[in-house]
Amino acid sequence: MKLTISPGGIRGSVNAIASKSHLHRLLICAALADKETFLRCSPTEAEDIEATIGCLSALSANIHRREDGLAVTPLDRNRLPDTADLPCKESGSTLRFMLPVVSALGIQGRFHMSGRLPERPLAPLDEELSRHGVRIWRQQPEILCCEGALTPGDYLLPGDISSQYITGLLLALPLLNGDSSLNVKEPIESEDYITMTLEAITDFGRSPLITGNRYEIPGGGTFLSPGDINVEGDWSNAAFWLCAGAMPGGDVRLHGLKGKSSQGDKEVCAVLECMGARVSWEGDVLCVSEGVRRGVEIDARAIPDLVPVLSAVAAVSEGTTIIKNAARLRLKESDRLTATAQTLNALGAKVYEEADGLKIQGVPRLSGGSVDSWGDHRIAMMAAVASAACDGPVSITGAGAVKKSYPQFWEKLSGLGKKVTADE
C-alpha cells in the first residue's frame, strides 16, 4: 500500500483511540476472571489487539465486539485444551504476556510469530520459566513451543530489560496453586508500564504485596471481575497528533486522554513543552500548537516509542537535539534508529545515527519525497507527521503498516486538513 500525503500543517480535533497497552492487560485479566467483564472503549481493530484476542480465544475465552467495547466471557479452567495454537502475529506484548500465562495454565502452547517477532529477544524470561518447570523450544523459526506447568516459587528478573517480561509474570503467578515472589533488580526501565499492570490486576482483585522491588504474589485464586471497566485513551498513538500540533502550521486538540494516566508516553507533553510547543488543557481536551521549536536532550530510556515522532519535531527545531538511551529500538518492528534516521534524511533532514540514539541538527524546512515504512507502524506515522514541515508531498510505501496499532490513522489524518491519496 502506497500513499501520498500533501504538504502543510495538521490542524483540528481528534478523539484518542483505546490504549493498546491498557487493553492487552485488561483482556488477559478478563479472560482469567470469575465472570464476564465488559471493557468499555472505542472500537479497535489493531492487529496487536487482534493477536491477543486470538490467543485468548484459542484458550476457550469468548470475546464479543460491541459498538462501545468488548464483552469477555472467561475461559473455563476445568475445560482447558491440552494444546493450543496461539497467533501472536507481530505483537511482542502478546507473546511476552501470554507465554507465562499459558505456562501457568499447564497447556502445551505453539506460539506463531511473524515479521521481526521471531528475532526479538525472550531472554531472560524464557530462562526463568524454564527454571520453574517449563520446557521452551523452537519448532521452527516462526513457531515457539512450551510444555509443562509453571511451579510457584521465587522469580528473579533484571529491571533493565523489557517491562513486558515483568508484566507477563505478574499476570501469570496469581494463577499458580502456591504463593510466589518476583524480585526485580535495579535499574528499572519503563516502570510506568509495570504500574499499569499492577493497576490492572488490582482492578481484578489480585493485588500483590509490594516491598521495594519485590512482589509477594498469593496463588491459588482467580481474577475477580469488576463487571464493567473503562479502557484508557492511548497516549502512545496520541503522541503523533500532539507532535503534529507542534510542527509548522500545527494546532491539534485531543479528546479522551487521561491526564493522570500511568502510561509512560504521557511524557510527550513535557518534552514538547521543553521544545517550545504550546501545550495546555482546556477541561478534558489537550491542546498543542506550534511554538518556537528548539533542540533539547531527550533520555529515551522510559519512552522509546516516542523517539520516531519526536525526531520529526526535532528535525525542524532550531539547534541540535540529542536522543540517548534508545538502543533497544534496534529490536522493534524495524531497527527504529536506522529507520528514523534514513526516513527523515530522505525528506531533507539532518539526522545522524549513534550507537544508542540519534543526533539531529534542525533545519528550517524539509523537502518531501518518497520513503518506505520499513514495515513499521511508527515509522509510517512519523513520515506523515513530518509532511507538515515539507515543501512537497511525501509518498510512503508500506503505509498499511499502521494496521498494527492504528488502522484508522490515515482516515483521521484526512480529517485534519491533509490530502491522502492512494497511489496505483
C-alpha positions as CSV (number, residue, x, y, z in Angstrom):
1,M,0.0,0.0,0.0
2,K,1.5,3.3,-1.1
3,L,0.0,6.7,-0.1
4,T,1.0,10.2,-0.9
5,I,0.5,12.9,1.8
6,S,0.1,16.6,0.9
7,P,2.4,19.1,2.5
8,G,1.2,21.6,5.0
9,G,0.2,21.8,8.7
10,I,-2.1,19.5,10.6
11,R,-5.0,21.2,12.4
12,G,-8.2,20.2,14.0
13,S,-9.7,17.9,16.7
14,V,-9.3,14.1,17.1
15,N,-10.5,11.5,19.6
16,A,-7.9,9.3,21.2
17,I,-8.2,5.6,20.4
18,A,-8.2,2.9,23.1
19,S,-4.9,2.3,24.7
20,K,-3.3,-0.8,23.2
21,S,-1.1,-1.3,26.3
22,H,-4.1,-1.0,28.7
23,L,-6.3,-3.2,26.6
24,H,-3.8,-6.0,26.3
25,R,-3.7,-6.2,30.1
26,L,-7.4,-5.9,30.7
27,L,-8.2,-8.5,28.1
28,I,-6.0,-11.1,29.7
29,C,-7.3,-10.3,33.2
30,A,-10.9,-10.5,32.0
31,A,-10.2,-13.9,30.3
32,L,-8.9,-15.3,33.5
33,A,-11.6,-13.8,35.7
34,D,-14.5,-15.4,37.6
35,K,-17.3,-14.0,35.4
36,E,-18.0,-11.9,32.3
37,T,-16.3,-8.5,32.1
38,F,-17.2,-5.6,29.8
39,L,-14.3,-3.5,28.6
40,R,-15.7,-0.1,27.6
41,C,-13.7,1.5,24.8
42,S,-13.9,2.9,21.3
43,P,-13.8,0.2,18.6
44,T,-10.4,-1.1,17.7
45,E,-9.1,-3.4,15.0
46,A,-5.4,-3.0,15.8
47,E,-3.5,-6.1,14.7
48,D,-1.7,-6.4,18.1
49,I,-5.0,-6.4,19.9
50,E,-6.4,-9.0,17.4
51,A,-3.4,-11.2,18.3
52,T,-4.2,-11.1,22.0
53,I,-7.9,-11.8,21.3
54,G,-6.9,-14.7,19.0
55,C,-4.7,-16.2,21.7
56,L,-7.3,-15.9,24.4
57,S,-9.9,-17.4,22.1
58,A,-7.6,-20.3,21.5
59,L,-7.7,-21.0,25.2
60,S,-11.5,-21.0,25.1
61,A,-12.3,-17.4,26.2
62,N,-15.2,-15.9,24.3
63,I,-14.8,-12.2,23.2
64,H,-17.6,-10.4,21.6
65,R,-17.4,-6.9,20.0
66,R,-19.9,-4.3,20.6
67,E,-20.1,-0.7,19.4
68,D,-18.9,0.6,22.8
69,G,-16.4,-2.1,23.7
70,L,-15.6,-5.8,24.2
71,A,-17.6,-8.3,26.3
72,V,-15.3,-11.0,27.6
73,T,-16.6,-14.4,28.8
74,P,-13.6,-16.0,30.7
75,L,-12.1,-19.4,29.9
76,D,-13.2,-22.4,32.0
77,R,-10.1,-23.6,33.8
78,N,-11.8,-27.0,34.2
79,R,-12.1,-27.4,30.4
80,L,-8.9,-26.1,29.1
81,P,-7.5,-27.5,25.9
82,D,-4.4,-29.8,26.2
83,T,-2.7,-27.9,23.4
84,A,-3.3,-24.6,21.8
85,D,-2.1,-22.8,18.7
86,L,-1.6,-19.1,19.6
87,P,-1.5,-16.5,16.8
88,C,0.9,-13.8,18.1
89,K,1.4,-12.2,14.7
90,E,4.0,-9.4,15.2
91,S,2.9,-8.5,18.7
92,G,5.8,-8.6,21.2
93,S,3.3,-7.8,24.1
94,T,1.1,-10.7,23.2
95,L,3.9,-13.2,23.1
96,R,5.6,-11.9,26.3
97,F,2.4,-11.7,28.2
98,M,0.8,-15.0,27.0
99,L,3.9,-17.3,27.3
100,P,3.9,-17.1,31.2
101,V,0.1,-17.3,31.3
102,V,-0.1,-20.4,29.1
103,S,2.7,-22.0,31.2
104,A,0.9,-21.2,34.4
105,L,-2.2,-22.9,33.0
106,G,-0.2,-26.0,32.2
107,I,-1.1,-26.0,28.5
108,Q,1.2,-27.1,25.7
109,G,1.4,-24.0,23.5
110,R,2.5,-23.3,20.0
111,F,3.1,-19.5,19.5
112,H,3.0,-18.5,15.8
113,M,5.1,-15.4,15.1
114,S,5.5,-13.2,12.0
115,G,7.5,-10.2,10.9
116,R,10.5,-9.5,13.1
117,L,9.0,-11.0,16.2
118,P,10.9,-14.3,15.9
119,E,14.1,-12.2,16.1
120,R,13.2,-10.2,19.2
121,P,14.6,-11.4,22.5
122,L,12.9,-13.5,25.1
123,A,15.8,-14.0,27.5
124,P,15.9,-13.9,30.4
125,L,12.1,-14.5,30.7
126,D,12.4,-17.9,28.9
127,E,15.3,-18.9,31.2
128,E,13.2,-18.1,34.3
129,L,10.2,-20.0,33.1
130,S,12.5,-23.0,32.3
131,R,13.9,-22.8,35.8
132,H,10.3,-23.2,37.2
133,G,9.2,-26.3,35.3
134,V,8.5,-25.3,31.7
135,R,10.3,-26.6,28.6
136,I,10.6,-24.0,25.8
137,W,11.9,-24.7,22.3
138,R,11.7,-23.5,18.7
139,Q,9.9,-26.0,16.4
140,Q,10.6,-23.6,13.5
141,P,12.0,-20.1,13.4
142,E,8.4,-18.8,13.4
143,I,6.9,-21.2,16.0
144,L,7.9,-21.2,19.7
145,C,6.6,-24.1,21.8
146,C,6.2,-24.6,25.5
147,E,5.1,-27.5,27.7
148,G,4.9,-28.3,31.3
149,A,3.3,-26.5,34.3
150,L,4.8,-23.4,35.9
151,T,5.6,-24.0,39.6
152,P,5.3,-21.4,42.4
153,G,8.5,-20.1,43.9
154,D,10.9,-17.2,43.8
155,Y,11.4,-15.5,40.5
156,L,14.1,-13.0,39.6
157,L,14.3,-10.6,36.6
158,P,16.7,-7.7,35.8
159,G,14.9,-4.4,35.6
160,D,16.9,-3.0,32.6
161,I,15.1,-5.3,30.1
162,S,11.6,-5.1,28.7
163,S,9.0,-4.4,31.3
164,Q,6.8,-6.8,29.3
165,Y,8.6,-9.8,30.9
166,I,7.7,-8.5,34.3
167,T,4.1,-7.9,33.3
168,G,3.9,-11.5,31.9
169,L,4.9,-12.9,35.3
170,L,2.6,-10.5,37.3
171,L,-0.3,-11.8,35.2
172,A,0.7,-15.5,35.4
173,L,1.8,-16.1,39.0
174,P,-1.6,-15.4,40.7
175,L,-2.9,-18.5,38.7
176,L,-0.5,-20.9,40.5
177,N,-1.5,-23.2,43.3
178,G,1.1,-21.8,45.7
179,D,2.5,-18.4,46.6
180,S,5.4,-16.8,44.7
181,S,7.6,-13.8,44.8
182,L,9.1,-11.7,41.9
183,N,12.2,-9.7,42.6
184,V,13.2,-7.1,40.0
185,K,16.8,-5.9,40.1
186,E,17.6,-2.2,39.6
187,P,17.8,-0.1,37.5
188,I,14.2,-0.5,36.3
189,E,13.2,0.7,32.8
190,S,9.7,1.6,31.7
191,E,8.5,1.5,35.3
192,D,5.2,3.2,34.3
193,Y,4.2,0.1,32.3
194,I,4.7,-2.1,35.4
195,T,2.5,0.4,37.3
196,M,-0.2,0.0,34.6
197,T,0.0,-3.8,35.1
198,L,-0.4,-3.5,38.8
199,E,-3.4,-1.2,38.4
200,A,-5.0,-3.7,36.0
201,I,-4.6,-6.7,38.3
202,T,-5.7,-4.6,41.3
203,D,-8.9,-3.8,39.4
204,F,-9.4,-7.5,39.1
205,G,-8.9,-8.1,42.8
206,R,-5.3,-9.6,42.8
207,S,-3.1,-7.1,44.5
208,P,0.5,-8.3,45.3
209,L,2.3,-7.1,48.5
210,I,5.0,-4.8,47.3
211,T,8.2,-4.1,49.2
212,G,10.6,-2.0,47.2
213,N,11.2,-4.0,44.0
214,R,9.9,-7.3,45.5
215,Y,6.3,-8.5,44.7
216,E,4.8,-11.1,47.0
217,I,2.1,-12.8,44.9
218,P,-0.5,-15.1,46.5
219,G,-1.5,-18.0,44.4
220,G,-4.5,-20.3,44.4
221,G,-7.1,-17.8,43.3
222,T,-8.7,-16.3,40.3
223,F,-9.1,-12.8,39.0
224,L,-12.3,-11.1,40.2
225,S,-14.2,-9.3,37.5
226,P,-15.2,-5.7,38.3
227,G,-18.1,-6.2,35.8
228,D,-17.5,-3.1,33.8
229,I,-14.3,-1.2,33.3
230,N,-13.1,1.7,31.1
231,V,-10.1,1.4,28.8
232,E,-7.9,4.5,28.8
233,G,-7.2,6.6,25.7
234,D,-3.8,5.7,24.1
235,W,-1.0,8.2,24.8
236,S,1.4,6.4,22.6
237,N,-0.7,6.9,19.4
238,A,-2.0,10.3,20.6
239,A,1.7,11.4,20.6
240,F,1.6,11.5,16.8
241,W,-1.2,14.1,16.8
242,L,0.4,16.0,19.7
243,C,3.7,16.2,17.8
244,A,1.8,17.2,14.7
245,G,0.4,20.2,16.6
246,A,4.0,21.3,17.4
247,M,5.0,21.2,13.7
248,P,4.8,24.2,11.4
249,G,1.2,25.3,11.0
250,G,0.1,22.8,13.6
251,D,-2.9,23.2,16.0
252,V,-4.4,20.0,17.4
253,R,-6.9,19.2,20.1
254,L,-7.0,15.7,21.6
255,H,-10.1,14.3,23.3
256,G,-10.3,11.2,25.5
257,L,-6.9,11.2,27.2
258,K,-6.4,10.7,31.0
259,G,-4.1,13.3,32.4
260,K,-3.1,11.2,35.4
261,S,-2.5,8.1,33.4
262,S,0.2,5.6,34.3
263,Q,1.1,5.3,30.6
264,G,4.7,6.4,30.3
265,D,4.2,8.1,27.0
266,K,2.2,10.9,28.6
267,E,5.7,12.3,29.0
268,V,5.3,13.6,25.4
269,C,3.7,16.7,26.8
270,A,6.7,17.6,29.0
271,V,9.1,17.0,26.1
272,L,7.1,19.1,23.6
273,E,6.9,22.0,26.2
274,C,10.7,21.8,26.6
275,M,11.0,22.0,22.8
276,G,8.9,25.2,22.8
277,A,5.4,24.0,21.8
278,R,2.3,25.5,23.4
279,V,0.7,22.7,25.5
280,S,-2.5,23.2,27.6
281,W,-5.6,21.5,28.9
282,E,-9.0,23.0,28.2
283,G,-11.1,21.0,30.6
284,D,-10.5,17.4,29.4
285,V,-9.2,18.4,26.0
286,L,-5.5,18.5,25.4
287,C,-4.3,21.3,23.0
288,V,-0.9,21.5,21.3
289,S,0.0,24.3,18.8
290,E,3.2,25.5,17.1
291,G,5.8,27.3,19.2
292,V,9.4,28.3,18.7
293,R,10.8,24.7,18.4
294,R,14.2,24.3,19.8
295,G,16.6,21.4,20.2
296,V,16.8,19.5,23.5
297,E,18.3,16.4,25.0
298,I,15.9,13.5,25.4
299,D,16.5,10.5,27.6
300,A,14.5,7.8,25.8
301,R,15.1,5.0,28.4
302,A,11.4,5.2,29.6
303,I,9.8,6.5,26.4
304,P,11.4,4.6,23.5
305,D,8.2,4.5,21.4
306,L,8.2,8.4,21.3
307,V,11.6,8.6,19.6
308,P,10.5,8.5,15.9
309,V,7.8,11.2,16.1
310,L,9.8,13.4,18.5
311,S,12.6,13.1,15.9
312,A,10.3,14.5,13.3
313,V,9.7,17.6,15.5
314,A,13.4,17.9,16.3
315,A,14.3,17.8,12.5
316,V,12.7,21.2,12.1
317,S,13.7,22.7,15.5
318,E,16.4,25.3,15.9
319,G,19.7,23.9,17.2
320,T,20.7,20.3,18.0
321,T,18.6,17.5,19.6
322,I,20.4,14.6,21.3
323,I,18.4,11.4,21.9
324,K,20.1,8.9,24.1
325,N,19.5,5.5,25.9
326,A,17.5,4.3,22.9
327,A,19.5,1.2,21.9
328,R,16.6,-1.2,22.3
329,L,14.8,0.5,19.5
330,R,17.0,-1.6,17.2
331,L,14.9,-4.7,18.2
332,K,11.5,-3.3,17.4
333,E,9.4,-4.0,14.2
334,S,12.3,-2.3,12.4
335,D,15.7,-1.1,13.6
336,R,14.0,2.2,14.6
337,L,17.1,4.2,15.0
338,T,18.3,3.4,11.5
339,A,14.7,3.6,10.1
340,T,14.1,7.0,11.7
341,A,17.4,8.5,10.5
342,Q,17.1,7.2,7.0
343,T,13.5,8.1,6.6
344,L,13.8,11.7,7.8
345,N,17.0,12.2,5.9
346,A,15.2,11.1,2.7
347,L,12.8,14.0,3.4
348,G,15.6,16.6,3.8
349,A,16.5,16.3,7.5
350,K,20.0,16.1,9.1
351,V,19.8,13.1,11.4
352,Y,22.9,11.2,12.5
353,E,22.7,7.7,13.9
354,E,24.7,6.9,17.0
355,A,25.1,3.6,18.9
356,D,22.3,4.2,21.4
357,G,20.5,7.2,19.9
358,L,20.3,10.0,17.4
359,K,21.8,13.4,16.9
360,I,19.5,15.7,15.0
361,Q,20.6,19.0,13.5
362,G,17.5,21.1,12.9
363,V,16.7,22.7,9.6
364,P,14.1,25.3,8.8
365,R,12.1,23.1,6.4
366,L,12.0,19.6,4.9
367,S,11.8,19.0,1.2
368,G,9.4,16.0,1.0
369,G,10.0,12.9,-1.2
370,S,9.5,9.1,-1.2
371,V,10.1,6.9,1.8
372,D,9.4,3.4,3.0
373,S,7.7,2.5,6.2
374,W,10.2,-0.3,6.9
375,G,7.1,-2.4,7.7
376,D,6.8,-0.4,11.0
377,H,3.7,1.4,12.0
378,R,5.5,4.1,13.9
379,I,7.8,4.9,11.0
380,A,4.8,5.3,8.7
381,M,3.1,7.6,11.1
382,M,6.3,9.6,11.7
383,A,6.6,10.2,8.0
384,A,3.0,11.5,7.9
385,V,3.8,14.0,10.8
386,A,7.0,15.1,9.0
387,S,4.9,16.0,6.0
388,A,3.7,19.1,7.9
389,A,7.1,20.6,7.5
390,C,7.7,19.6,3.9
391,D,7.6,21.9,0.8
392,G,6.5,18.9,-1.3
393,P,4.4,15.8,-0.9
394,V,5.5,12.7,1.0
395,S,4.9,9.3,-0.6
396,I,5.0,6.3,1.8
397,T,5.4,2.8,0.6
398,G,4.1,0.2,3.0
399,A,1.7,2.7,4.6
400,G,-0.6,-0.3,5.6
401,A,1.8,-1.0,8.5
402,V,-0.4,1.3,10.6
403,K,-2.8,-1.6,10.9
404,K,-0.6,-3.0,13.7
405,S,-1.7,-0.3,16.2
406,Y,-3.9,2.4,14.5
407,P,-5.9,1.1,11.4
408,Q,-7.9,4.4,11.3
409,F,-4.8,6.6,11.2
410,W,-5.0,7.7,7.5
411,E,-8.7,8.3,7.8
412,K,-8.1,10.5,10.8
413,L,-5.3,12.4,9.0
414,S,-7.6,13.1,6.1
415,G,-9.9,14.9,8.6
416,L,-7.1,17.2,9.8
417,G,-6.5,19.2,6.7
418,K,-4.3,16.7,4.8
419,K,-4.9,15.2,1.4
420,V,-4.2,11.4,1.5
421,T,-4.0,9.8,-2.0
422,A,-3.6,6.1,-2.7
423,D,-1.1,5.5,-5.5
424,E,-1.7,2.9,-8.1
